Amino acid sequence: MRRVERKQDMNRSKETERKPVSVTIRCESISFQDFSRNLRLLGTIVNGPEDDVGDHQSISLTVGDIFDLISKQWTDEERKLLNEAGNSGIRGKLIFITLDDESAGIFLSRSYGNQKLANIESEKSGKMYESNYSENSYFKKIADVLSTYSNRRYGLIILGEGFTPEKLEKYLRENVTGFTSIETYSTTRSDEASIYELLSGGNASQALKELRLSKDSRIVENFLSHLRRDNLATYGFSQVKNALELGAVGLLIVTEEEFRKDEVKSLINMARNFHTGVHIISTSAEPGKTIKSFGGLCAILRYRLQE
């Protein structure tokens, strides 16, 4: 919808008519807020009504909108990301509950990270709560949040220390329905970090291993392990480029921000020539933030480079 506003309108009411138009814009900027449903595009109109060509136009896209996405050239990595994003929308989803006997966090797993749905206090600690604590009321508050998602599309994963996670699983099995599965895993943490602890380890179920976030976590943990243990990892543009030129890179890890840069795309093309794997990682979640802290460009090596 574009506002129809020409010079003859200058002396008229500021309330000008909006009309639907079909335009093509050359996209100049994209903004996406994690976990929102809108993608905002800003660019210049290159095809459309004659009076509008050359003007700036913003467009907001949301789930279900139909549009044409045109690129001069699609790389293999870009096609892979698009296909993966499309496929992930039709698979079942997981909800993580991280808790101890004092508080619980509820997170919805997304392909780019975890969306926090709620934080719940048990009211066990603190003078003002001493007479109010009840394990059943604590678990009921958790179940009330989960009830919004009880439509057989979600599985529940319960994480934490001690016996509280197992008690919650028993309560949920007896009091809630509508979830595809309920699993409990013991972790050394009871906050969001316990999710990454599970995903980077080897104890996860097949459903967890299929998560994009799980793959990200395992790859980053592998990179850090090689960096600490045997120097079969490197990071930074010049170091990674040198390793690529020597054919020493087994896996190239790139954040989505770096992926958009022309000089990084040239490294990705070089990697393809050496049959090197490429993994693009989102910085919305902890694994991607770790790679970003190393400059956004990291590599796991096939062999150790000489100093």
N, C-alpha and C positions, 0 to 999 in steps of 0.2 A: 504494500500500500504506500503510494507516494502522495505527498501533499502537492496539490496543484496551486502554484503560487508564481505568478508572473508580474511584470512591472505594473500592469494595469490594476493589480490587486493591492498595490502599496497604500492607496488611500481608502481601501475598504476595510471591512472587519478583519481582525487577526484570525478569526475562525475561517480557515480555508478548507476546501473540500479535499478529501483523500480518495484516490481512485486506485483500483488494482492495475498493476502493470506487470508485464513479463520482461525481465531484464537479464543480461549477462554482466556480471561484475568481475573485474580483475582483482582478486583478493589481495589486500595489502596487509591486513592484520587479522588474527584470529584470537579470540579469548574464550576460555572454557574454565568455569569454576568447578572444581572437583565436586562430584556428587549432585550438581544441579542438572536440570534436564535441558538446559539451553546452551547452544553454541552460537556465539555472536561473531559475525563476519563484517568487516568493513573494507570497502574497495571503491573503485571507480567504474561507473557504468560504461561498458564498451559496446553494448548492443541493446537496443530498445527504442522507445519513442525518440524521435529526432531531438526534441527539446531537452531530453534528459541525458543524452550521451555526453560524457565528460564530467557529469556531476558525481559527487560522492554519495554512496548509499550503504546503509547498514542493513543487515539481514539477520534475524534470529531464527535458528533452526532448533526443532525439538524432536523427540521421538515420534515417528510416524510421518514426518514431513517428507515429501518427495521432491528431489532436486537432482540436477545433473552436475556431476563433479568432473571437471575437465582438466587434464594435465598434458603438457607437451610430451612428457615421457613418464611412464610408470616404471619404477625400478622393481626388481623382484622383492626387495625388502618391504616396499610400500604396499605391494599387492598382498604380501603375506600378512602384514598388520591389518589390512582392511578385511581380509577373509577371516582372520582370527577373531576380530572384533564382531563381525557378523555372526559367526558360529557361536560365540560365547553367549549371545543374547537368547539362544533357544535352549541352552543346557540348564540343568537344575542349579540352584544357588545354595550357598551355605551361610549360616549365621553362627558367629563365634560368640560364646559367653565366657568371659574370663572373670574368675571370682575367687575370693576367700570368704571367711566368715564376717568380714566387715564391709565389703563393697563388691559390686559387680559391674562390669562393662559389657555392653551388647554391641556387636559390630556386624554389619552386613558386608560380605565379601564382594568386591567389585573387581573387574579385570585390571584396574589401575590402582587398587588399594583397598583399604577397609573404611567403610562409612560408619561412624559412630552413631548408633541409634539412641542409646540411653546410658546414663550412669546412675546406679542405684545404691543407696546406702542401707546397710542392714539395721542401723540404729543400735548396734551392740556396744559401741564405744562412746565415751563421753558422759558426763554427769546428767545432761539433759535427756539422754536416751536410756539410762539404766533400767527404768521400769517399763520401757516400751518394746524391748527386744523380743521377737518371736521368730524362730527359724521358719515356721510355716508362713508368716506374714511376709518375711523377706523373700521367700521363694515365690509367693503369690504375686508380689510386685514384679518379679522377673517374668512370670508367666503372663501377666497382664500385657506387658510390652510385646511379648512374643505372639500373643493372640492375633495381632494385626497381620501376621505373616503366615498363619496356619491355613494354607491353601494347597498343600501337597506339592509345592514347588521348591520347598526349602528343607535342607537337612540341618540339624543342630550339632555343633561341636562345642563341648564343654571343656574348659582348660583351667588349671590352677593347682595349687599345693594342697596337701592335707586331704581330709575326708569330705570337705564341703562339696566339691564337684560331683562326687559319687552320690551324695545325698540329694543334690539337685537333680541329677539324672533320674533317680528313683521317683522323686516328686513329680517331675515332668511326665514320666511314663504313666503315672497313675492319674494325672490330672489334666493333661493336655493331649489333643489329637490334631491331626492335619499336617504333620511333618513327615518327610520321607524317611528320616532316620535320626537317631540320637546317639552320639558317640562321646565318650569321655577319655581324655588323655591327661596324664600327670605331667606337669611341667615345673620348672624351678622358679617360675614367676607367676604372678596372678594378675598381671596387667596386660596391655596390648602387646608388649614384647613377647609374651608367651606364644602368641600366634606365629611370630617369625621363628621362634625357637622350634616350634612343631614343624613348620613348613620347610625349614632348612635341614631337619633331621631325617632319619630313615624309618621312623615309626608311623608315619602317616598312612592312612588308608588310600586305596586307589582313587577314590573321589577327590581326596585332598591333593594327591599327586598330579591330577589333571588340571588343577588351578594354575592360571598364569602366574599368580603371585607365588605359588609354591615353586614353580620353575625359576622365577627370579631369585627367590631366597636361596635355593640350592646353588645356582650359578655364582651368586655373590659370595656365599660361604666358601665355595671352591676357590674363587679368586683370592680371598683373604687368606685361606689356608696355604695356598702356594706362595703368596707374598711373604708370609711369616716363616714358612718351613724350608722351602727349597729354591726360592728365587725363580720359579717357573711362572712368573707373572710380572707385568710391568704396566705403567700408566703414564699419561701425558702425551700430547700430540707428537712431539719429536721422537720420544722413546718408542711409542707404538708404531710410528711410521718406519723407523729403522728396523724394528722387528719384522714388520710386514715385508719390507724389501728383501729381507734375508729368508723369507719363507718360514719364519719361526713361530708364527701365531697360529694357535689351534682354534681359539675363539675370540672374536672381537666383541667387546661389550660397549654399547653406546647409549647415552641417555637420549631421550626424545628431543631435547633442546639442541644437543650437539648434532643429532641426526639431520637437522634441517640446514646445517651449514655446508656450503659448497666444498670447502676443503676437507670436511669429514666424509662427504659423499665420494670424494676421490679416493679416500682410504678404503671405503667400502667396495668400490670398484676394483681396487688393487687386491683386496681380500678375496673377491670372487675368482680372480685369476689364479690364486694359490689354493683354491678349494677350501678356504677358511670359513668357518661358521661365523655368522653375525647375529648378535642378540640385541634388540632394541628394548630399553627398559624405561618404565615410567618413573618419574621422580616424585610421584604422589605418595608412594609408600616407602617404608624404611630401606628396602634393598636398593631402590633407585637413588635415594638420598645418599646412601653410602658411596655409590659410584660417582655421584655428583661431587662429593667431597674429595675425590681423587681427580677432579677435572672433567669428569663426564666421559672420559675415553680410557678404557682399560683393556688389557689383553691377558689371556691365559696362554702360555707358551707351550710349544711342542718339545722344545729342548732349551737348556740354559744357554744364555748368550755369554760370550767372553767379555770380561771387563775391558 
